[in-house]
Amino acid sequence: MKSDPNKPQTRQLFRWLAGLSCPFFFVAAIATAFPQIFGGNGEPSFLLAVLLLWGGVLFATIASTGKLMK
């Protein structure tokens, strides 16, 4: 398999960990944006939710393709 020098292959363990961590990022983003769903009384933080969603998408991309985003 050819590898592009601009997008280095990640190691198999990192892909596995990225696949495990992306659901936690998505659940944390939902809990941050809508704290009433999980029984919280706090105010929603949409900026933090967007950052957590971005992290989840980043790790999901790494887990699915095995390459870092450019």
C-alpha positions as CSV (number, residue, x, y, z in Angstrom):
1,M,0.0,0.0,0.0
2,K,1.4,3.4,-0.9
3,S,1.6,6.1,1.7
4,D,1.4,9.8,0.9
5,P,4.3,11.7,2.5
6,N,2.0,14.6,3.4
7,K,-0.4,12.3,5.4
8,P,1.6,9.9,7.5
9,Q,0.0,6.6,8.6
10,T,-0.9,6.5,12.2
11,R,-0.2,3.4,14.3
12,Q,-2.8,0.8,14.8
13,L,-3.0,1.4,18.5
14,F,-3.7,5.1,18.0
15,R,-6.4,4.3,15.5
16,W,-8.0,2.0,18.0
17,L,-7.8,4.6,20.8
18,A,-9.2,7.2,18.5
19,G,-12.1,5.0,17.6
20,L,-12.9,4.4,21.3
21,S,-12.6,8.1,22.3
22,C,-14.8,9.7,19.6
23,P,-18.1,8.5,21.1
24,F,-17.1,10.0,24.4
25,F,-16.5,13.3,22.7
26,F,-19.9,13.2,21.1
27,V,-21.7,12.4,24.3
28,A,-19.8,15.1,26.1
29,A,-20.7,17.6,23.5
30,I,-24.4,16.7,23.8
31,A,-24.2,16.9,27.6
32,T,-22.5,20.3,27.4
33,A,-25.0,21.7,25.0
34,F,-28.1,20.2,26.7
35,P,-27.3,19.7,30.4
36,Q,-31.0,19.1,31.3
37,I,-30.9,15.8,29.4
38,F,-28.5,14.3,32.0
39,G,-30.1,16.0,35.0
40,G,-27.8,19.0,35.3
41,N,-28.9,22.5,36.3
42,G,-26.1,24.4,34.7
43,E,-26.2,26.7,31.7
44,P,-25.4,25.2,28.2
45,S,-22.0,26.0,26.7
46,F,-22.3,25.9,23.0
47,L,-18.7,27.0,22.3
48,L,-17.4,24.0,24.3
49,A,-19.9,21.8,22.6
50,V,-18.7,22.8,19.2
51,L,-15.1,22.2,20.3
52,L,-16.0,18.8,21.6
53,L,-17.8,18.0,18.3
54,W,-14.7,19.0,16.3
55,G,-12.6,16.7,18.5
56,G,-15.0,13.9,17.9
57,V,-14.9,14.4,14.2
58,L,-11.1,14.6,14.2
59,F,-10.8,11.3,16.1
60,A,-13.5,9.6,14.0
61,T,-11.6,10.6,10.8
62,I,-8.3,9.2,12.2
63,A,-10.1,6.0,13.2
64,S,-11.7,5.5,9.9
65,T,-9.0,6.5,7.5
66,G,-5.8,6.0,9.5
67,K,-4.4,9.3,8.4
68,L,-4.2,12.7,10.1
69,M,-6.3,15.5,8.7
70,K,-4.4,18.2,6.8
